[in-house]
């Protein structure tokens, strides 16, 4: 089972352009955020770890957002 081809998300992220890379990374962070929401804090041994993970993902998304906007506007 472990020798199967990579997941579609991994294939999408292979060798993208820089702006595509930012978009792909942002999408992956959204997936992580959704998975964290599905798990909830009760699935973590330390609920504070859940809160920290959510904050870190949101922070990374916030850092990427302006780069996505600027890369889209500079490609005109």
Secondary structure, DSSP 8 states (H G I E B T S, - for coil): -TTS---HHHHHTTT--HHHHHHHHHHHHHHHHHHHHHH-GGGSSSHHHHHHHHHHHHHHHHHHHHHHHHHHHHT-
